[in-house]
Amino acid sequence: MFIALDFDQTFTRDPKAWTDFIHLMQREGHTVYCVTMRYPEGKEYQVVNQALGHLVDGLFCTGRKGKRTFMAERQINIDVWIDDMPDFIIMDAAA
């Protein structure tokens, strides 16, 4: 199973619990990605990479683009989305 975990207001609300969740899913053979609408460069990326880069199987910053389309363009089909703002899985955000 491919799982996409949002960063802001999802992972950041309870980092310890989400870290435990990531480890559990990986032990069960699942792939966990961080998919965030942050920009893929500069401080925005560095903050996410420092918190999650060593934990997840991949880190994707969409640059405010809709997450589902962004991941599909990379030929990664997510089975389960975990996001505090699910609208942004399917739609872009204002820049």
Phi and psi in degrees as GROMACS dihedral restraints (atoms count N, CA, C in turn):
[ dihedral_restraints ]
;  ai    aj    ak    al  type     phi  dphi    fc
    3     4     5     6     1  -104.9    20    10
    4     5     6     7     1   122.1    20    10
    6     7     8     9     1  -116.1    20    10
    7     8     9    10     1   133.4    20    10
    9    10    11    12     1  -110.7    20    10
   10    11    12    13     1   121.0    20    10
   12    13    14    15     1  -110.5    20    10
   13    14    15    16     1   124.7    20    10
   15    16    17    18     1   -72.3    20    10
   16    17    18    19     1   158.0    20    10
   18    19    20    21     1   -96.7    20    10
   19    20    21    22     1   -67.8    20    10
   21    22    23    24     1   -67.7    20    10
   22    23    24    25     1   127.3    20    10
   24    25    26    27     1    64.0    20    10
   25    26    27    28     1    11.5    20    10
   27    28    29    30     1  -122.1    20    10
   28    29    30    31     1   -80.1    20    10
   30    31    32    33     1   -56.6    20    10
   31    32    33    34     1   -42.2    20    10
   33    34    35    36     1   -67.4    20    10
   34    35    36    37     1   -17.6    20    10
   36    37    38    39     1   -71.8    20    10
   37    38    39    40     1   -30.3    20    10
   39    40    41    42     1  -157.1    20    10
   40    41    42    43     1    73.9    20    10
   42    43    44    45     1   -55.0    20    10
   43    44    45    46     1   -38.5    20    10
   45    46    47    48     1   -64.3    20    10
   46    47    48    49     1   -46.2    20    10
   48    49    50    51     1   -63.5    20    10
   49    50    51    52     1   -42.7    20    10
   51    52    53    54     1   -69.2    20    10
   52    53    54    55     1   -33.6    20    10
   54    55    56    57     1   -63.3    20    10
   55    56    57    58     1   -44.1    20    10
   57    58    59    60     1   -60.3    20    10
   58    59    60    61     1   -42.7    20    10
   60    61    62    63     1   -60.8    20    10
   61    62    63    64     1   -46.1    20    10
   63    64    65    66     1   -58.1    20    10
   64    65    66    67     1   -48.5    20    10
   66    67    68    69     1   -61.6    20    10
   67    68    69    70     1   -41.8    20    10
   69    70    71    72     1   -61.8    20    10
   70    71    72    73     1   -48.2    20    10
   72    73    74    75     1   -62.5    20    10
   73    74    75    76     1   -41.7    20    10
   75    76    77    78     1   -65.4    20    10
   76    77    78    79     1   -40.4    20    10
   78    79    80    81     1   -61.4    20    10
   79    80    81    82     1   -31.3    20    10
   81    82    83    84     1   -83.6    20    10
   82    83    84    85     1     2.4    20    10
   84    85    86    87     1    93.5    20    10
   85    86    87    88     1     9.8    20    10
   87    88    89    90     1   -91.4    20    10
   88    89    90    91     1   160.4    20    10
   90    91    92    93     1  -106.9    20    10
   91    92    93    94     1   127.4    20    10
   93    94    95    96     1  -117.3    20    10
   94    95    96    97     1   123.1    20    10
   96    97    98    99     1  -111.2    20    10
   97    98    99   100     1   150.3    20    10
   99   100   101   102     1   -96.4    20    10
  100   101   102   103     1   124.8    20    10
  102   103   104   105     1  -125.1    20    10
  103   104   105   106     1   114.0    20    10
  105   106   107   108     1  -128.7    20    10
  106   107   108   109     1   154.4    20    10
  108   109   110   111     1   -84.1    20    10
  109   110   111   112     1     2.6    20    10
  111   112   113   114     1   -60.8    20    10
  112   113   114   115     1   162.6    20    10
  114   115   116   117     1   -78.1    20    10
  115   116   117   118     1   147.2    20    10
  117   118   119   120     1   -83.5    20    10
  118   119   120   121     1    19.0    20    10
  120   121   122   123     1  -142.7    20    10
  121   122   123   124     1   165.1    20    10
  123   124   125   126     1    69.5    20    10
  124   125   126   127     1  -157.0    20    10
  126   127   128   129     1   -61.3    20    10
  127   128   129   130     1   -37.2    20    10
  129   130   131   132     1   -56.5    20    10
  130   131   132   133     1   -45.5    20    10
  132   133   134   135     1   -69.0    20    10
  133   134   135   136     1   -43.8    20    10
  135   136   137   138     1   -58.8    20    10
  136   137   138   139     1   -40.0    20    10
  138   139   140   141     1   -61.5    20    10
  139   140   141   142     1   -47.1    20    10
  141   142   143   144     1   -68.3    20    10
  142   143   144   145     1   -44.2    20    10
  144   145   146   147     1   -61.7    20    10
  145   146   147   148     1   -40.0    20    10
  147   148   149   150     1   -65.0    20    10
  148   149   150   151     1   -39.7    20    10
  150   151   152   153     1   -77.8    20    10
  151   152   153   154     1   -37.8    20    10
  153   154   155   156     1  -125.7    20    10
  154   155   156   157     1   -15.8    20    10
  156   157   158   159     1   -53.7    20    10
  157   158   159   160     1   -35.7    20    10
  159   160   161   162     1   -83.9    20    10
  160   161   162   163     1    -9.3    20    10
  162   163   164   165     1  -100.1    20    10
  163   164   165   166     1   -41.4    20    10
  165   166   167   168     1   -91.0    20    10
  166   167   168   169     1   166.3    20    10
  168   169   170   171     1   -82.7    20    10
  169   170   171   172     1    -9.4    20    10
  171   172   173   174     1  -176.3    20    10
  172   173   174   175     1   148.9    20    10
  174   175   176   177     1  -124.5    20    10
  175   176   177   178     1   122.4    20    10
  177   178   179   180     1  -125.2    20    10
  178   179   180   181     1   121.6    20    10
  180   181   182   183     1  -108.2    20    10
  181   182   183   184     1   117.6    20    10
  183   184   185   186     1   -85.6    20    10
  184   185   186   187     1    -7.3    20    10
  186   187   188   189     1    62.9    20    10
  187   188   189   190     1    37.7    20    10
  189   190   191   192     1    78.4    20    10
  190   191   192   193     1    10.6    20    10
  192   193   194   195     1   -88.4    20    10
  193   194   195   196     1   153.4    20    10
  195   196   197   198     1   -55.5    20    10
  196   197   198   199     1   134.8    20    10
  198   199   200   201     1   -68.6    20    10
  199   200   201   202     1   -42.5    20    10
  201   202   203   204     1   -61.9    20    10
  202   203   204   205     1   -48.5    20    10
  204   205   206   207     1   -63.8    20    10
  205   206   207   208     1   -43.3    20    10
  207   208   209   210     1   -56.9    20    10
  208   209   210   211     1   -46.4    20    10
  210   211   212   213     1   -71.6    20    10
  211   212   213   214     1   -38.6    20    10
  213   214   215   216     1   -62.0    20    10
  214   215   216   217     1   -37.1    20    10
  216   217   218   219     1   -62.1    20    10
  217   218   219   220     1   -22.7    20    10
  219   220   221   222     1   -98.4    20    10
  220   221   222   223     1    10.6    20    10
  222   223   224   225     1    58.2    20    10
  223   224   225   226     1    38.8    20    10
  225   226   227   228     1  -118.2    20    10
  226   227   228   229     1   114.6    20    10
  228   229   230   231     1  -101.1    20    10
  229   230   231   232     1   114.1    20    10
  231   232   233   234     1   -82.2    20    10
  232   233   234   235     1   133.6    20    10
  234   235   236   237     1   -88.0    20    10
  235   236   237   238     1   -38.6    20    10
  237   238   239   240     1  -133.5    20    10
  238   239   240   241     1   125.3    20    10
  240   241   242   243     1  -104.0    20    10
  241   242   243   244     1   132.5    20    10
  243   244   245   246     1  -121.4    20    10
  244   245   246   247     1   110.9    20    10
  246   247   248   249     1  -154.8    20    10
  247   248   249   250     1   136.0    20    10
  249   250   251   252     1   -75.4    20    10
  250   251   252   253     1   -17.3    20    10
  252   253   254   255     1  -129.9    20    10
  253   254   255   256     1    76.9    20    10
  255   256   257   258     1   -61.7    20    10
  256   257   258   259     1   -19.2    20    10
  258   259   260   261     1   -57.6    20    10
  259   260   261   262     1   -33.2    20    10
  261   262   263   264     1   -79.2    20    10
  262   263   264   265     1    -1.1    20    10
  264   265   266   267     1   -70.2    20    10
  265   266   267   268     1   -36.0    20    10
  267   268   269   270     1  -110.2    20    10
  268   269   270   271     1    -7.4    20    10
  270   271   272   273     1  -133.0    20    10
  271   272   273   274     1   153.9    20    10
  273   274   275   276     1   -73.6    20    10
  274   275   276   277     1   158.3    20    10
  276   277   278   279     1  -104.1    20    10
  277   278   279   280     1   157.4    20    10
  279   280   281   282     1   -63.7    20    10
  280   281   282   283     1   139.8    20    10
